[in-house]
Amino acid sequence: MKNLETTFMGIKLDNPVILGASNMSSHLDQLKKAEQQGIGAVVYKTLFEEQVQLENLQLDERLSQYAHIHAEMTSIHPDV
């Protein structure tokens, strides 16, 4: 087999084939398959700080959505 080694931005790669940022690079099972097939490198989608903050805020809202309801309560409204 021929030697396909190359250097990309100072990083030594066994293979010049690079999987670009796409839906394929966002699923672990597809990344493992690409690695088994000899992919040289993977470029991930950019992660912005704002995206992380939004996801944290959404998680906090979901976790606190029912914080005011206790397990002992049979209904939200008292019987009148």
PLY file of the C-alpha trace (Angstrom):
ply
format ascii 1.0
element vertex 80
property float x
property float y
property float z
element edge 79
property int vertex1
property int vertex2
end_header
0.00 0.00 0.00
1.26 3.47 -0.82
2.24 5.93 1.86
-0.41 8.69 1.94
0.94 10.56 4.96
0.60 14.32 4.81
0.74 17.35 7.08
-2.23 19.67 7.47
-1.76 22.86 9.51
1.16 21.26 11.32
-0.74 18.06 12.15
0.58 14.80 10.72
-2.18 12.74 9.06
-1.96 9.13 7.90
-4.37 9.95 5.09
-5.23 13.23 3.30
-8.99 12.51 3.36
-10.72 14.84 5.85
-14.38 14.58 6.87
-15.73 18.14 6.91
-18.21 19.65 9.35
-21.56 18.11 8.43
-24.33 15.94 9.81
-22.04 12.93 9.32
-19.54 14.34 11.80
-22.20 14.95 14.46
-23.11 11.29 15.11
-20.71 9.06 17.02
-21.62 5.87 15.15
-20.86 7.54 11.81
-17.55 8.88 13.15
-16.55 5.38 14.24
-17.45 4.03 10.80
-15.37 6.76 9.12
-12.44 5.94 11.40
-12.67 2.24 10.52
-12.62 3.18 6.83
-9.40 5.15 7.32
-10.45 8.80 7.46
-7.47 11.07 8.12
-9.19 13.73 10.23
-12.57 15.15 11.21
-13.69 18.79 11.30
-16.48 19.39 13.82
-19.18 22.03 13.61
-18.35 25.23 15.46
-19.75 25.48 18.96
-20.63 29.00 20.08
-20.77 30.05 23.75
-24.26 31.46 23.16
-25.48 28.04 22.04
-24.18 26.44 25.25
-25.79 29.17 27.37
-29.13 28.73 25.58
-29.08 24.97 26.11
-28.26 25.46 29.81
-31.14 27.94 30.18
-33.56 25.56 28.44
-32.44 22.70 30.69
-32.89 24.83 33.83
-36.40 25.77 32.68
-37.33 22.14 32.05
-35.91 21.00 35.40
-37.70 23.72 37.38
-40.98 23.48 35.47
-42.63 21.30 38.13
-40.59 22.41 41.16
-43.67 24.00 42.79
-45.69 20.76 42.65
-45.26 18.25 45.48
-45.89 14.53 45.23
-48.44 14.72 48.06
-50.70 17.00 46.03
-53.60 15.27 44.32
-54.57 18.31 42.31
-53.31 21.81 41.70
-56.61 23.44 42.72
-58.03 22.89 46.22
-61.56 21.53 46.60
-64.08 24.28 47.30
0 1
1 2
2 3
3 4
4 5
5 6
6 7
7 8
8 9
9 10
10 11
11 12
12 13
13 14
14 15
15 16
16 17
17 18
18 19
19 20
20 21
21 22
22 23
23 24
24 25
25 26
26 27
27 28
28 29
29 30
30 31
31 32
32 33
33 34
34 35
35 36
36 37
37 38
38 39
39 40
40 41
41 42
42 43
43 44
44 45
45 46
46 47
47 48
48 49
49 50
50 51
51 52
52 53
53 54
54 55
55 56
56 57
57 58
58 59
59 60
60 61
61 62
62 63
63 64
64 65
65 66
66 67
67 68
68 69
69 70
70 71
71 72
72 73
73 74
74 75
75 76
76 77
77 78
78 79
